[in-house]
């Protein structure tokens, strides 16, 4: 199941970049949550339980939904102003921020391996950043994109804190239902409704693919958590930017014109791999510490 999540999140930035040719970021993100909510609602209503959370939602769950809505919007804007590979790498700051939040807010102890992982990750991020600054088509847009992606990483940390506090009381799918609903409602003001009537068949197909991606990726992750150690899951999910990098390199090599060339040099790819390796070291050390505790 976790391989499904890994694959879906790996290709997600690519499909988002394609969809941005037809729809605005607000429209895309709203549709992803609305599509996922409607299908999950009917699934839980007909075959399981959990829909009652919508009638008496916990405040922290509402805040978590708002945080994930902001994360999705920020990530999509980051892809819009830069590209899939850049967003997939820079968003890996989120697990690093989560460790730092644990130390600052919850007085968790940072281990030497985590510190080494953070240093390795930051070195990789810097190397990747140097490549993008020198080779990006528009440095202003690149800076705006990174601002949105860092924002997405920060609010994702808040979402994870909310999720962790609620997971002891509610099932993963029940929490997903609430979060999808809150995000769907919160994003309504950002929707360009006319785009739904202007979108071509290709645009609608991309929206449906993105909706299914959201639903299946989080559904598969929820199921995987029940039978696979979190340390293994965290490693595999952290590797998803490598799928994005590989996919974009392949599409660029094949001359696919639907996506703009990213012009990443060898040291940019090296920086991305180093950054992901450092993040893997950070998250595996974190979960080992939790298991020992």
C-alpha positions as CSV (number, residue, x, y, z in Angstrom):
1,X,0.0,0.0,0.0
2,X,2.8,2.4,0.8
3,X,4.3,1.9,-2.6
4,X,1.0,3.2,-4.0
5,X,1.3,6.4,-2.0
6,X,5.0,6.8,-3.0
7,X,4.1,6.5,-6.7
8,X,1.1,8.8,-6.5
9,X,2.9,11.5,-4.6
10,X,5.9,11.2,-6.9
11,X,3.9,12.0,-10.1
12,X,1.6,14.4,-8.4
13,X,3.7,17.6,-9.0
14,X,3.9,16.7,-12.7
15,X,0.1,16.4,-13.1
16,X,-0.4,19.6,-11.1
17,X,1.9,21.5,-13.5
18,X,-0.1,20.1,-16.4
19,X,-3.5,21.1,-14.7
20,X,-2.2,24.6,-14.1
21,X,-2.4,25.2,-17.8
22,X,-6.2,24.9,-17.6
23,X,-7.2,26.0,-14.0
24,X,-6.0,28.3,-11.2
25,X,-4.4,26.9,-8.1
26,X,-7.5,27.6,-6.0
27,X,-9.8,25.8,-8.4
28,X,-7.5,22.7,-8.6
29,X,-7.0,22.4,-4.8
30,X,-10.7,22.9,-4.0
31,X,-11.7,20.2,-6.6
32,X,-9.2,17.7,-5.1
33,X,-10.7,18.1,-1.6
34,X,-14.3,18.2,-2.9
35,X,-13.8,15.1,-5.0
36,X,-12.1,13.2,-2.2
37,X,-14.7,14.2,0.4
38,X,-17.7,13.2,-1.6
39,X,-16.3,9.7,-2.5
40,X,-15.0,9.1,1.0
41,X,-18.2,10.3,2.6
42,X,-20.4,7.8,0.6
43,X,-17.9,5.0,1.2
44,X,-17.9,5.5,5.0
45,X,-21.7,6.1,5.0
46,X,-22.5,2.9,3.2
47,X,-19.8,0.5,4.4
48,X,-18.2,1.8,7.6
49,X,-18.8,4.5,10.2
50,X,-17.2,7.8,11.0
51,X,-19.5,10.4,9.3
52,X,-20.8,11.6,12.6
53,X,-17.6,13.5,13.2
54,X,-18.9,16.1,10.8
55,X,-21.8,17.0,13.2
56,X,-19.5,17.5,16.2
57,X,-16.0,18.2,14.8
58,X,-13.1,18.7,17.3
59,X,-11.6,22.2,17.1
60,X,-8.1,20.8,16.5
61,X,-9.4,18.8,13.6
62,X,-10.9,21.9,12.0
63,X,-7.5,23.7,12.5
64,X,-5.8,20.7,10.9
65,X,-8.1,20.9,7.9
66,X,-7.3,24.6,7.5
67,X,-3.6,23.8,7.7
68,X,-3.7,21.1,5.0
69,X,-5.8,23.4,2.8
70,X,-3.1,26.0,3.1
71,X,-0.4,23.3,2.5
72,X,-2.1,22.2,-0.8
73,X,-2.6,25.7,-2.0
74,X,1.0,26.8,-1.2
75,X,2.5,23.7,-2.8
76,X,0.4,24.2,-6.0
77,X,1.4,27.9,-6.2
78,X,5.0,26.8,-5.8
79,X,4.7,24.4,-8.7
80,X,3.0,27.2,-10.7
81,X,5.8,29.7,-10.2
82,X,8.7,27.2,-10.6
83,X,8.2,23.5,-11.6
84,X,7.5,20.0,-10.3
85,X,11.1,19.1,-9.4
86,X,11.8,22.3,-7.5
87,X,8.6,21.9,-5.4
88,X,9.2,18.2,-4.8
89,X,12.7,18.9,-3.4
90,X,12.1,22.1,-1.4
91,X,8.9,20.7,0.3
92,X,11.3,18.1,1.9
93,X,12.0,20.9,4.4
94,X,8.8,19.9,6.1
95,X,10.1,16.8,7.9
96,X,13.1,18.8,9.1
97,X,10.8,21.6,10.4
98,X,8.8,18.9,12.2
99,X,11.8,17.7,14.1
100,X,12.7,21.3,15.0
101,X,9.1,21.9,16.1
102,X,9.4,18.9,18.3
103,X,12.5,20.2,20.0
104,X,11.2,23.8,20.4
105,X,7.5,23.2,21.2
106,X,7.5,19.8,22.9
107,X,11.1,19.7,24.4
108,X,12.0,16.6,22.5
109,X,15.7,15.7,22.5
110,X,17.5,16.0,19.1
111,X,19.9,13.2,18.5
112,X,23.3,13.4,16.9
113,X,22.1,11.4,13.8
114,X,19.3,13.8,13.4
115,X,21.6,16.7,13.6
116,X,23.9,15.1,11.0
117,X,20.9,14.5,8.8
118,X,19.8,18.1,9.0
119,X,23.3,19.3,8.1
120,X,23.4,16.9,5.1
121,X,19.9,17.9,4.0
122,X,20.7,21.6,4.2
123,X,23.9,21.1,2.2
124,X,21.8,19.3,-0.5
125,X,19.1,22.0,-0.4
126,X,21.8,24.7,-0.9
127,X,23.4,22.9,-3.8
128,X,20.0,22.4,-5.4
129,X,19.2,26.1,-4.8
130,X,22.5,27.2,-6.5
131,X,21.6,25.2,-9.6
132,X,18.1,26.7,-9.7
133,X,19.2,30.3,-9.1
134,X,21.7,30.0,-12.0
135,X,19.5,28.1,-14.4
136,X,15.9,29.1,-13.6
137,X,14.1,30.9,-16.4
138,X,12.9,33.6,-14.1
139,X,14.6,34.3,-10.8
140,X,11.8,36.4,-9.4
141,X,9.2,33.7,-10.0
142,X,11.6,31.2,-8.5
143,X,11.9,33.3,-5.3
144,X,8.1,33.6,-5.1
145,X,7.8,29.9,-5.6
146,X,10.2,29.1,-2.8
147,X,8.3,31.4,-0.5
148,X,5.0,29.5,-1.2
149,X,6.7,26.1,-0.8
150,X,8.3,27.0,2.5
151,X,4.9,28.3,3.7
152,X,3.4,25.0,2.6
153,X,6.1,23.1,4.6
154,X,5.4,25.2,7.8
155,X,1.6,24.7,7.7
156,X,2.2,21.0,7.0
157,X,4.0,20.8,10.4
158,X,1.0,22.3,12.1
159,X,-1.3,19.8,10.3
160,X,0.9,16.9,11.5
161,X,0.8,18.1,15.1
162,X,-3.1,18.2,14.9
163,X,-3.2,14.8,13.2
164,X,-1.0,13.3,15.9
165,X,-3.1,14.6,18.7
166,X,-6.3,13.3,17.1
167,X,-5.1,9.9,15.9
168,X,-5.4,8.4,19.4
169,X,-9.2,8.9,19.3
170,X,-10.2,8.7,15.7
171,X,-9.5,6.4,12.8
172,X,-7.4,7.7,9.9
173,X,-10.2,7.6,7.4
174,X,-12.5,9.5,9.8
175,X,-9.9,12.2,10.2
176,X,-9.5,12.4,6.5
177,X,-13.2,12.9,6.0
178,X,-13.2,15.9,8.4
179,X,-10.1,17.4,7.0
180,X,-11.3,17.1,3.4
181,X,-14.6,18.7,4.4
182,X,-13.0,21.6,6.3
183,X,-10.5,22.3,3.5
184,X,-13.3,22.1,0.8
185,X,-15.3,24.7,2.6
186,X,-12.3,27.0,3.4
187,X,-11.2,27.0,-0.2
188,X,-14.5,28.1,-1.7
189,X,-13.5,31.8,-2.0
190,X,-10.5,30.9,-4.1
191,X,-12.4,28.9,-6.7
192,X,-12.7,30.5,-10.2
193,X,-16.1,28.8,-11.0
194,X,-16.0,29.9,-14.7
195,X,-13.0,27.7,-15.3
196,X,-15.1,24.6,-14.9
197,X,-17.2,25.7,-17.9
198,X,-14.1,26.7,-19.9
199,X,-12.0,23.6,-19.2
200,X,-11.5,21.2,-22.1
201,X,-11.8,17.4,-21.9
202,X,-8.1,17.2,-21.1
203,X,-8.5,19.7,-18.2
204,X,-11.4,17.7,-16.7
205,X,-9.4,14.5,-17.1
206,X,-6.5,16.0,-15.2
207,X,-8.8,17.2,-12.4
208,X,-10.3,13.8,-12.0
209,X,-6.8,12.2,-11.9
210,X,-5.7,14.7,-9.2
211,X,-8.8,14.0,-7.2
212,X,-8.2,10.3,-7.4
213,X,-4.5,10.9,-6.5
214,X,-5.6,12.6,-3.3
215,X,-8.1,10.0,-2.3
216,X,-6.0,6.9,-3.1
217,X,-2.7,8.2,-1.8
218,X,-4.1,9.1,1.6
219,X,-6.3,6.1,1.7
220,X,-3.4,3.8,0.9
221,X,-1.3,5.5,3.5
222,X,-4.0,5.1,6.2
223,X,-4.1,1.4,5.5
224,X,-0.3,1.0,5.4
225,X,0.1,2.6,8.8
226,X,-1.9,-0.3,10.3
227,X,0.5,-3.0,9.1
228,X,3.9,-1.4,8.3
229,X,6.3,0.2,10.8
230,X,6.2,4.0,10.6
231,X,10.0,4.1,10.1
232,X,9.8,2.1,6.8
233,X,6.8,4.2,5.7
234,X,8.6,7.5,6.4
235,X,11.7,6.4,4.4
236,X,9.7,5.3,1.4
237,X,7.5,8.4,1.3
238,X,10.5,10.7,1.7
239,X,11.9,9.1,-1.5
240,X,9.0,10.4,-3.7
241,X,10.9,13.5,-5.0
242,X,13.3,11.1,-6.7
243,X,10.3,9.8,-8.8
244,X,9.4,13.4,-9.6
245,X,13.0,14.2,-10.7
246,X,13.3,11.0,-12.7
247,X,9.9,11.6,-14.4
248,X,10.7,15.2,-15.3
249,X,14.1,14.2,-16.7
250,X,12.6,11.5,-18.8
251,X,9.8,13.7,-20.1
252,X,12.3,16.5,-20.9
253,X,14.6,14.0,-22.7
254,X,11.7,12.7,-24.7
255,X,10.9,16.3,-25.7
256,X,7.4,16.5,-24.2
257,X,6.3,20.0,-25.0
258,X,3.4,20.1,-22.6
259,X,5.8,20.7,-19.7
260,X,8.5,23.4,-19.7
261,X,12.1,22.2,-19.5
262,X,13.5,22.7,-16.0
263,X,17.2,23.0,-17.1
264,X,18.6,21.2,-14.0
265,X,22.3,20.5,-14.2
266,X,24.2,17.6,-12.7
267,X,24.9,19.4,-9.4
268,X,21.2,20.2,-9.1
269,X,20.4,16.5,-9.3
270,X,23.2,15.8,-6.9
271,X,21.9,18.4,-4.5
272,X,18.4,16.9,-4.6
273,X,19.7,13.4,-3.9
274,X,21.8,14.7,-1.0
275,X,18.9,16.6,0.4
276,X,16.6,13.6,0.3
277,X,19.3,11.4,1.9
278,X,19.6,13.8,4.8
279,X,15.9,14.0,5.3
280,X,15.7,10.2,5.3
281,X,18.3,10.1,8.1
282,X,16.3,12.7,10.1
283,X,13.0,10.9,9.9
284,X,14.3,7.4,10.5
285,X,16.2,8.5,13.6
286,X,13.0,10.2,14.8
287,X,10.8,7.1,14.5
288,X,13.5,4.8,16.0
289,X,13.5,7.2,19.0
290,X,9.7,7.0,19.3
291,X,9.7,3.2,19.1
292,X,12.4,2.9,21.8
293,X,10.4,5.3,24.0
